[in-house]
């Protein structure tokens, strides 16, 4: 997300002193390893704090979770940075396992209250929209990507982009109603979190 190293006051607030930050690249959202902790920039404070609170106690069979590391004053986010435990692992195309994991993850989170940030539609300008907010919203809209377009999403002009939109439209016809408590955490968010670096590491 950013090539800037975490400021010294952020490191100190998370109890990380006399440690040289090591960049970890895209697998860790552009985070920096500081010993057994990874510091990463956050785009959405509410999302990061909610994710940290859930991951602090979440248990999923067969899943290693990057647990949040609180600052010395108890905060999850300090000056736009979060801290997570470092877990050794690499991204691999094990798609069957990802599907299996998403089902277990959904089962483990199905009773969580749906966070407010998932209920808010993306708003213009599009440059400031979190792509995952738009994706979460689009997955449940009657007309996929309606709110994204309303927020100013640019038209897709590449062949791959147009093919992706065609596939989304086709997949939308296979959707069926999901009957859950209105306040429950959605399967879409479970699957999305499964793919995000802050939740699963290898």
Helices and strands as residue ranges (DSSP letters): H 8-13, E 22-25, G 26-28, E 31-34, E 37-41, H 45-55, E 77-78, E 81-85, H 95-109, G 116-118, G 126-128, H 131-140, H 146-150, H 159-172, H 187-195
